[in-house]
């Protein structure tokens, strides 16, 4: 609790934290523009079983042609991601 008090007591600390929420409308507009051209590369989209679940996976087809993913059990990020990365060819620009 003391760490929260310390961080939020700094000058303009709350203002900085509110910027995230102030930018939501801009972010939504930018995202709408960005999905006008779907990504052609594979996109990994998954959420935690106790957080977003399949929400991200279900929304990604709006912006990508090849969406892969699942709902990840708690604390299994590496196990979930490793097969996707191991079978993906990497290309440098």
Backbone as a ProteinNet text record, in pm:
[ID]
protein_1_A
[PRIMARY]
XXXXXXXXXXXXXXXXXXXXXXXXXXXXXXXXXXXXXXXXXXXXXXXXXXXXXXXXXXXXXXXXXXXXXXXXXXXXXXXXXXXXXXXXXXXXX
[TERTIARY]
82	0	86.7	197.2	284.9	341	367.4	421	317.6	190.9	84.7	75.4	80	73.7	191.9	309.8	428.8	415.2	374.4	363.9	254	139.6	27.5	39.1	132.4	152.9	249.9	317.9	414.2	339.8	407.2	343.5	291.3	167.4	99.1	83.4	102.4	92	-46.4	-149.6	-284.6	-315.8	-268.7	-292.3	-233.1	-113.7	-48.9	-129.5	-179.6	-258	-389.7	-446.6	-572.8	-553.5	-431.4	-406.2	-444.3	-426.1	-464.9	-612.5	-695.8	-839.7	-877.7	-806.4	-833.1	-805	-711.2	-669.8	-755.8	-850.1	-928.1	-997.7	-1060.8	-1130.8	-1033.2	-919.1	-817.6	-769.4	-745.5	-700.3	-802.8	-928.9	-1033.6	-1035.8	-1024.2	-1023.4	-903	-785.8	-665.4	-680	-737.5	-756.1	-852.6	-957.6	-1052.1	-983.5	-896.6	-820.8	-724.7	-659.5	-557.4	-614.8	-736.9	-791.8	-854.5	-842.4	-892.8	-813.7	-688.5	-605.4	-568	-618.4	-592	-446.5	-392.1	-258.3	-257.3	-154	-144	-56.4	22.9	109.1	26.8	74.6	3.2	1.6	-111.7	-128	-166.4	-93	-122	-207.5	-323.9	-414.4	-473.4	-440.4	-500.4	-516	-601.7	-624.6	-620.3	-602.9	-600.1	-739.4	-747	-877.6	-948.2	-871	-933.6	-941.7	-907.8	-912	-996.9	-933.9	-1007.5	-1062.1	-1013	-1061.2	-1039.3	-1139	-1129.3	-1163.8	-1185	-1225.8	-1131.8	-1002.1	-905.5	-903.4	-903.3	-903.8	-1027.9	-1141.1	-1265.7	-1271.5	-1199.6	-1201	-1096.2	-989	-877.2	-908.1	-1000.5	-1026	-1068	-1111.4	-1145.2	-1021	-902.1	-781	-670.8	-696.9	-593	-656.1	-585.7	-636.7	-608.2	-495.4	-452.4	-437	-543.8	-543.4	-531.9	-437.8	-417.3	-420.9	-468.4	-467.7	-562.9	-576	-661.3	-677.2	-742.3	-751.1	-641.4	-556.3	-441.5	-472.8	-451.6	-466.5	-367.8	-400.2	-317.2	-174	-75.9	66.9	121.2	62.3	114.6	150.9	191.4	224	328.9	441.3	550.4	504.3	435.9	388.3	290.9	209.9	112.4	179.1	275.1	337.4	445.4	517.1	632.1	599.9	493.1	465.8	441.2	376.9	351.5	483.5	571.9	699.5	791.3	788.7	877.8	847.2	723.2	684	658.5	707.8	688.9	820.6	819.3	939	954	1076.7	1102.9	1165.4	1117.3	1172	1216.2	1335.8	1384.8	1346.7	1317.6	1281	1396.9
-118.8	0	125.5	120.2	237.3	271.8	170.6	195.8	267	229.8	299.5	445.7	467.7	604.5	684.7	627	696.3	732.5	635.6	658.8	759.5	743.9	832	969.6	986.7	1117.3	1205.7	1150.6	1228.1	1335.6	1446.2	1552.7	1498.6	1530.1	1491	1339.7	1263.6	1118	1073.9	1130	1089.5	1133.5	1251.5	1299.2	1205.4	1155.1	1060.7	931.3	885.3	761.9	780.7	897.5	923.5	937.6	964	977.3	850.2	737.2	610	613.6	660.7	664.4	777.6	888.2	998.3	958.3	867	827.7	716	663.7	549.6	581.5	695.5	730.1	738.1	802.4	809.3	669.8	585.5	449.9	371.4	385.1	316.4	363.7	493.2	547.4	497	495.5	445.5	297.9	221.5	78.3	55.2	134.8	121.1	149.4	248.8	278.8	164.7	111.9	9.2	-119.9	-155.9	-283.4	-273.6	-159	-149.1	-241	-265.4	-359.8	-472.3	-590.5	-703	-748.3	-785.5	-842	-977.3	-1004.4	-1131.3	-1232.6	-1184.5	-1273.8	-1342.1	-1456.1	-1520.2	-1429.5	-1425.6	-1343.7	-1436.1	-1426.6	-1505.3	-1420.4	-1470.3	-1396	-1492.8	-1469.1	-1551.6	-1469.6	-1517.2	-1450.9	-1552.4	-1501.6	-1588.7	-1633	-1752.3	-1807.8	-1724.5	-1651.7	-1571.1	-1422.9	-1392.5	-1251.5	-1239	-1224	-1197.5	-1322.6	-1438.2	-1562.4	-1562.6	-1603.3	-1610.3	-1477.2	-1372.7	-1243.7	-1189.2	-1188.3	-1136.1	-1221.9	-1351.6	-1443.1	-1419.9	-1401.5	-1382.2	-1248.2	-1147.4	-1015.1	-999.3	-1077.4	-1057.6	-1079.5	-1167.3	-1182.6	-1053.5	-955.1	-826.2	-758.3	-792.4	-724.4	-815.1	-945.8	-1038	-1156.5	-1205.8	-1318.6	-1453.1	-1465.4	-1593	-1576.9	-1604.8	-1587.1	-1723.4	-1733.2	-1855.8	-1819.4	-1909	-1880.1	-1967	-1933.4	-2009.6	-1934	-1998.7	-1947.2	-2014.8	-1937	-1991.8	-2009.1	-2129.5	-2148.7	-2059.9	-2026.8	-1941.6	-1995.3	-1904.9	-1935.8	-2031.1	-2031.8	-2121.2	-2044.9	-1921	-1839.2	-1905.6	-1947.9	-2005.4	-2133	-2218.1	-2343.7	-2316.8	-2214.3	-2181.3	-2118.7	-2032.6	-1957.7	-2038	-2122.5	-2191.5	-2267	-2345.3	-2415.6	-2319.8	-2211.1	-2111.8	-2054.6	-2017.5	-1959.1	-2061.9	-2184.1	-2287.8	-2322.9	-2306.3	-2344.5	-2224.1	-2110.8	-1989.5	-1949.7	-1933.5	-1883.8	-1736.4	-1697.6	-1557.4	-1492.4	-1376.7	-1302	-1166.6	-1125.5	-992.5	-897.9	-773.6	-678	-650.1
0	0	0	74.1	80.6	-57.8	-139.3	-273.3	-360.6	-348.6	-422.3	-379.5	-249.9	-198.1	-250.2	-247.3	-296.1	-444.7	-524.3	-668.9	-703.1	-642.7	-675.7	-611.5	-518.5	-455.4	-533.7	-630.2	-709.9	-789.8	-819	-897.5	-1031.1	-1063.2	-1186.8	-1203.3	-1097.9	-1108.5	-1153.5	-1096.6	-1135.3	-1278.1	-1314.9	-1451.2	-1553.9	-1527.5	-1618.8	-1628.8	-1517.9	-1521.6	-1595.2	-1588.7	-1659	-1809.4	-1854.7	-1998.2	-2073.2	-2010.6	-2072.4	-2109.7	-2019.5	-2043.7	-2138.8	-2131.6	-2224	-2368.2	-2387.4	-2522.5	-2582.1	-2509.1	-2558.5	-2690	-2701.8	-2825.8	-2942.7	-2921.1	-3026.7	-3064.6	-2965.6	-2993.8	-3074.4	-3039.3	-3114.6	-3259.4	-3278.9	-3415.6	-3493.8	-3431.2	-3498.1	-3532	-3441.5	-3466.7	-3582.6	-3590.6	-3701.9	-3835.3	-3838.1	-3959.5	-3991.9	-3891.4	-3911.5	-3968.7	-3931.8	-3979.5	-4117.6	-4182	-4319	-4412.3	-4380.6	-4454.5	-4359.2	-4386.7	-4296.8	-4305.9	-4189.6	-4184.4	-4254.2	-4330.7	-4401.6	-4327	-4232.3	-4154.9	-4045.5	-3995.1	-3884.2	-3761	-3695.9	-3576	-3460.4	-3351.5	-3232.8	-3139.2	-3105.7	-3017.7	-2915.3	-2791.6	-2686.8	-2560.6	-2475.5	-2348.4	-2236	-2116.9	-2000.4	-1961	-1910.7	-1874	-1767.3	-1686.7	-1582	-1620.9	-1746.8	-1789.9	-1916.3	-2030.9	-2155.2	-2221.5	-2182.1	-2242.2	-2392.7	-2468.5	-2614.8	-2681.2	-2603.3	-2658.6	-2764.4	-2737.6	-2833.9	-2959.7	-2943.1	-3057.2	-3143.9	-3082.6	-3156.9	-3229.4	-3179.5	-3243.3	-3353.4	-3350.2	-3441.5	-3589.2	-3628.8	-3771.5	-3841.7	-3768.7	-3830.3	-3885.9	-3832.9	-3876.1	-3926.6	-3935.2	-3979.8	-4052.3	-4154.1	-4232.8	-4167.5	-4098.2	-4041.1	-3890	-3817.4	-3672.6	-3605.4	-3513.4	-3437.1	-3289.6	-3208.6	-3066.3	-2989	-2864.2	-2775.2	-2644.9	-2554.7	-2418.1	-2338.2	-2275.2	-2203.3	-2055.1	-2003.4	-1859.3	-1783.7	-1665.3	-1582.2	-1573	-1588.4	-1574.1	-1680.6	-1799.8	-1903.9	-2029.9	-2018.6	-2134.6	-2224	-2166.6	-2246	-2314.1	-2244.3	-2301.5	-2416.1	-2404.5	-2508.3	-2629.6	-2609.6	-2717.9	-2790.1	-2721.8	-2779.5	-2908.7	-2917.8	-3043	-3160.1	-3134.4	-3239.9	-3290.7	-3200.9	-3240.1	-3304.5	-3257.4	-3308.8	-3453.6	-3497.1	-3632.7	-3723	-3684.3	-3762.6	-3827	-3958.1	-4024.6	-3994.7	-3963.2	-3933.2	-4055	-4091	-4203.9	-4155.6	-4197.4	-4164.5	-4277	-4242.9	-4348.2	-4443
[MASK]
+++++++++++++++++++++++++++++++++++++++++++++++++++++++++++++++++++++++++++++++++++++++++++++

